């Protein structure tokens, strides 16, 4: 199993031990259970730039840069740009609650980028907002979570529409309406939205309401938030987007049945629609709220298939 040290933990206020890759992607907080007491990980743009520079040294296929997210100079967005090759695809990976772009830098550098040398990979960071479930503690969050109620779809998910617009703005920046790459931009049909946990939920919510037919949506340990809004805003273009769910059967944070319910809701929303994208799901035995190399390799294969 690949062992790397999380860039997030290298730049954190709270020291964390070197851990296996399979446990790095659960994020700083798992829906309200912080990984290191009540302390909170902070990653500034400067810290992110230092981590990106280290990543670039071991990544021959891509240049790694960091810039502030739009409207917030304190939020890093990491961009892995193909070196000396025409860009032919875009992969946007959204992190989980309490994490930042740096939490998925290792996976981008060691798993996705080497196998997809022509794909631009973008890792945004969520805005910092109070999270009700965590006692109002401010942390990076794509939207508010009020409780761990069994029916996640009924959550208000305050802030999710703003976050959806952020992801759409990233796609608009790097994608073109044409059928061929143009000025460094790729067709929307070559764009994949992906995410983990809350970031996976956001990616699914965004894909369902997309005005463009994207290549696919990868949902890692995720669920469908704000069901009513997602279904009301569902577009014909969104219904054509293939969706693949990955989930651990031992996940005690985002329960596996929440992922199964999301798969069912997405499938039902496409019934009778001509040209509907495939909806699939794979469950991993013994995997808790995180990602292991088996899942990541499978996820890579799915994304490669969409961008083939």
C-alpha positions, 0 to 999 in steps of 0.5 A: 500500500502506498504510504505518503504524508498528507500535505494538510498534516504537514502544514497543520497547527496540530501535529499528526503522525505519518499515516497510511494513504487509506486514512488520509482522506477522511478529512479533518472532521468527520461530520463533527468528530474532529481528528485532533481534539477540538483543535482546527487545521489551518492551511494558508495559501503560503503553506499550500504553495510550499506543499505544492512545490514539494509535490511538483518535485515528484510529479513529472507529468504536471506543474503544480500551482496554488492560487486563491479561490475567487473572492477569498485570498485565504482559501487555496485552490491547487491546480495541476497543469499538464506539462508540455502537453495539450490539455484534453480533460478536467477533473475537479475534486472537492474535499470533505467537511473541515478539510482543504484542497491539500487533503486530496493533493496526495491522491491527485499527485500519486494516483490520478495525475501520473495516469492522466498526463493530459488532464488538468486537476483542480482542487478547490477549498470550501469557504469557512463557515460556522457548522451547526453540528460542530457547535457553530465552529467555523471551518471549511464547509461547502454548506452547513450541516445541522444534524446527523438525521437518518434522512440526509436528503431533508437537511437544509444544507444552507450555503450549498447553492453558493458552493454549487456556483463556485464549482460551476465557475471553475468549470466555466473557467476551464471549459469551452462550449465547443467540441474541441479543446480551445485556448487551453479549455476543454469541451464540457464533455471532457469534464469530471466532477468528483468529491469525497464525503461532503464534497461528493455530495456537492459534486452530485448536487452540482452535476444534477443541475448542470446546464452542460452534459459533462463526462461524469460525476464520481461520488466517494462516500457521499450522499444526495443533500437537499433532495427537493432542491436537487430534483427541482433543479435537475436538468436534461443535461444533468440527466445525461451525466454518468454517476458512479458511487463508491462507498465503504460498507463500514462507514459510520459517518456517511452511512452506506445506506445514504449512498444507496438511497442517493443512487436510487434517487438519481436513478429514479430521476432519470427514468424514461429519459432518453440518453440517461447516463448510467448510474452505478455503485461499488461497495468496499468491504471493511472500508470506513469513512475514508479511501483505500488504494483499491477504491482509488484505483477503481475510481481512476479507472472509472474517470479514465473510462469517461475521458477515454 
